[in-house]
Amino acid sequence: MRLNGEISSGEDEKEKQPGTTTFSGQKVVVGYALTSKKKKSFLQPSFTSLARNKGIIFVAVDLKKPLPEQGPFDIILHKLSGEEWDDIIEDYRQKHPEVTVLDPPDAIRHLHNRQSMLQDVVDLNLSDCHGKVSIPRQLVITKEKDPSSIPYEVTKAGMKLPLVAKPLVVDGTAKSHELFLAYDEFSLSELEPPLVLQEFVNHGGLLFKIYVVGETIKVVRRFSLPNISKRELSKVAGVFRFPRVSCAAASADDADLDPNIAEHPPTPLLEKLARELRHRLGLHLFNIDMIREYGTKDVFYVIDINYFPGYGKMPGYEHVFTDFLLSLTQSKFKKKLTT
């Protein structure tokens, strides 16, 4: 696996190279089915221009027409929600194995539930990687639960305050990314199930966003929730809503930070974590939100995994993604030559 930590966002010289095609001499046609918001953030002019110079053409999938009647495509990129679309793309994937579909809908659905998404992290064996990775202790509150019973459930589970509350289902809406911090267990009854409660881990107010694109990974630092002292915990009560903590505006890559907090997780650890999750999840495109326990050098927690994240916020994503798409078609071409 390649750790792509040195990519800059302004490699203008590469974009000035004359147009090329893949080594097989063919254009690569990428069909895309994305929301308008995802299309705007992902298919930026800098990306589509570079891709075109490399022989990659992006074609919008017409959702009003049967998918098999469109194309031909070499690759299909998609991020749409709903059972109808899942059935369409899965049927197409089964009947057109020559087309690379990124990614299988059943694998994507695995990340739509915050309980199942982190289970694969729990089962990992990352020994001899210069660090330890786990998940915060968590409790799932199902939809059937009466909110008034949440304090009892928390006490019974022996959970320690404060607790981070997140919606159980991740469906791409703004609501599914809402984040609450509960300082006392009784105020938890104000929340609406289904949700996941995670023990808050002090992490110096810094989060590592680990982007995975095939075999390439890129780490970006983001500001996060600050540490919470025992003194503060004893004085504050209630449930507080926070905005998304890993947004682009909260970038910490250029900030003057304590080196003990800001140091990237060890490369061998990141490489094995990304490789193992890529294999277990069956996905090519995702990101891992990870924190380092404050006061430690090598104790990390994965707190979220997201499918097809906002790659447009990743410096140099144009070159990473272009190389990735070309590698898919090249490996497919090599297989044809050997069969």
N, C-alpha and C positions, 0 to 999 in steps of 0.2 A: 504494500500500500504506500502511496506517495503522500507525504505531509506537505501541503502547499502553503507554507507559512510566509513566504517571501514575496508573494504576488503584490504588485502595486496596481493602483487603479488607473494609471495613465500611461500604458505602454503604447504610445501613439505610433512609434516606429513600425510596430507589427501591423497596425491597421493600414499603413500606407503601402504595404506590399501589393503587387499586382494580383489579380484574381487567380485562383487556383481551383482545382477539383480534387477529389479524393484520389489516392494512388491508383485506384482501379479505373480512373477516367470517367466515373459516373457522378452525376449530381446526387446529393442526398436530399430527399424530400421528407420534411418533418411536418406532419399534420398536428395541429394543436387544438385542443378543446379546453379553453380557459375562461374564467369569469372575466368581465371587462376590467375589473380592478387588477387581477393577476396578469392579464395581457399587458396592461399599461406599465406595471412595475417590472415585468420580466422581459418583454420584447422591446427593450429600449433601442433607439436608433444605433447606438454604439455597438450593441450586440448583433443586431440583424445585419448591419453593414459588414462587420468582421466575418460573420458566418457566411454571408453571400460571397465574400472574397475567397472563402475556403471551400466554396461549392455546396453550401447548405442553403436550402430554400425552405422558408416557413409558409405553410398553407393552412388557412383557417378551416376547421371542420364545420360544415353546414349542418346544424342540429335539426334542420327541417327536412333533410334528405337522409335516406338510409346510408349508413356508414359504408357498407360493402360497395355501393355505387360510386364512391368517391376515391380519390387517389390516382394512381397507386402511391402508397406511402412506404417509406423505409422505416420510419419511426413515428410513433404517435405519443405526444405529450398530453397529459390530461389532468385536470383538477376541477372536476365538477361533482356536486353532491347529488344524492338521490338514487333510489333503487333502480329506477328506469334506466338511467345512464350506466349504472354498474352492470346491469344485464346486457345492455348493448355492447359495451366495450369487452365484457368477458366472452360473449358469443363471438365477437369479431376476433378476439385473441385466440380462441380455440380453432376457428376456421381459417385463420391466416397466420400460421406459425412463422412465416417468412418475414412478418412485420414485428419489429420490436416495440412492445407496448410498455410505456413507463407510467405507472407500474401496475401489477395485477390488482384489481379492485378488492379482492378478499384480503390481500396483504395491507392495503391502505386502510381498510376498515379496522384492522387491528390497532391502529393508532387513533381511532376515533373514541376510544375508551381509556381514560387515564388509569384504570386499574390494570387492564391487559397490557398497555403500552410499556409499563415499567417492569412487568413480570420477567421479561427477557433479560433485564439488567440484573435482577436478583439471582438468576440462574447462571450468570457468567462466572468463569474462572479466569481471573486476570493476574494470576500469580507471576512473580518474576518480571513485573512491568513497572517497577519503581513507584508503586502507589496502590491504593485500595479504592475501589469504586463500589458504591452501594446506592440505595435509595433511602430517603428519609422514612422513618416509621410512619405508616399511614393507615387510615380507617375509611372504608367506603360506607357512605350513608345512602341506601337505596331510595328510590322514588316512593316506595310504600311506607317509609318511616314517617312518623309524625314529627315535625320539627321540634316539638316540645320534649321529645325523647332523646334528642342529640346529646344534651349534657350528661345524661345517664350513660349513654353508649360510650362517651369519651372517658368517663370515670371508670367504667367497667373494663375498658381496654388499657387503662393505665397510661393514657397519652399525657405528655407534658406540654404545658403552655409555654409560649404562645403557639397557636395553630394557624397554618395557612389553609384557607378553604378555596377550592376550585371546582367548577362544574365537572361532573363525571364524564359527560359527553362532549367531545370536541367535534363540532359540525361546521367549522369555518365562520360562524357568526361572531360578532363582537362579544356577545353575551358569553360564549363558550370560553373566552379568554379572560373573563373577569376574575379578579384576585382579591380575596379578603384576608385580613389578619385579625384573629380573635385573641384578645388578651385575657378573657375570662370565659369559662366553659358555658356559663348560663346564657350569655348573649348569643351563643351559637344557635339558639332556638329561633333567632331572627332570620336565619338562612333558609334557603329553599332547596330541598333535596330534588334530584340525586346530586351528590357531591362527594368529593374526596377531601379528607382532612389530613394534612401532613404536619408533622412536628417541624417547627421553624428551626433551621440550623444557622447560627451566626456565620457569615461568610465574608465579612469585611465590605459589604455593599457592592460586591463585584460578581458578575456571572460570566461564564465562558460559553459562547455560542459556537458550537462545533458544526460547521456545515459539511455535509457529505455529498459528493457528486461522483458516483461510481467509486473508483478507487482513490480519489483525491479528497483530502480533507483540508479545511481552512478554519482557523480559530480566530474569532473576533471577541473582544472584551466589551461587555455592556455594564453600565451601572445598574445596581439592583437595590433591594431593600437594605437599609442600614442595620448594623448590629443592635440587639435589644438587650439591655442590662437587666439584672435581677431587680435593681432599684426601680427602673422604669416599669417593669412588669408588676411590681407591687403597688404602683401608684396609678396605673392606667387600666381602665375597664372598657368593655364594648367591642364591637366589630367594626373595623375600618376598611373601606374599599380603596384599592389602589389601582392606578392605571397600569397598562401592560408595561412591565419593567424592562423588557428587552427591545424596546422600539429603537429605530435608527437614531433618534435625537439623543438617546442616552448612551451613545458610543463613548467608551472609555479608553480607546486605543491611543489617543494623543494626550491623555491626562497625566498629570504628575502624581503617580500613585506609589504607595509603599511597595517596594520590590517583593516583600514577603507575601503580599496579597496579589500583586499584578503578574507575578511569574506564571507563564503558561504551564499547564499540566505537562508531565514528561511525555516526550514524543512516542516512546514505545507503548506507553499506556494508551494514548489517543489512537495510535495505529491499530492496536489489538481491539480496543473497544469498538471502533468504527467497523473494523473488518468482521468482528463477531456479530455485531448487530445487523450489519448488512446481510449476513448469511442467515441469521435467525429470523429477521423480519421479512426477508425476501424482497427488499427494496433497494433501489439505486439512489433515490433522492430524498434526503431527510436531514434534519438537524437535531442535535442533542444539546439541551440546556443543562449545564453542569456547574456546580459550585464547589469551592474548597472550604472545608471546615476551618473557621477562623482559629488561628493559633497553631495550625498544623501545616506541614509542608506537602504531605502526600495522602491526605484523606479527602476523598471527593464524593459528591452525591449527584446523581442524575435526577433532575426534578421534572423534566418534560422531554418528549420527543415529538417532533412535528414533521408531517409529510409535505414535500415540495414547498419549503419555506420561502421567505422573501429573499431570493438569491440576488435581487437587484441591490440589496444593501451590503452585499459581500464585495469588498474591493477586488477588482480584477475578475469578476465572475464571467465576463464576456469570453476571456481566453480559456478559463477552466471549463466552461460549458461547451464551447466550440470543440475543444480537444476531446471532451467526453463523447459528444455525438459522433465525431469522426472515428473514435476508437470502437464504438459499437458497430459501425458499418464495416470497418476494416477487419474486425474479428470475425464477422459474419462472412466476409469475402474469403478469408483464409480457410474457414470451415468448408466452404464450397469447393475450394481447390483441393482439399484433402479427401473429399468424399467422391 
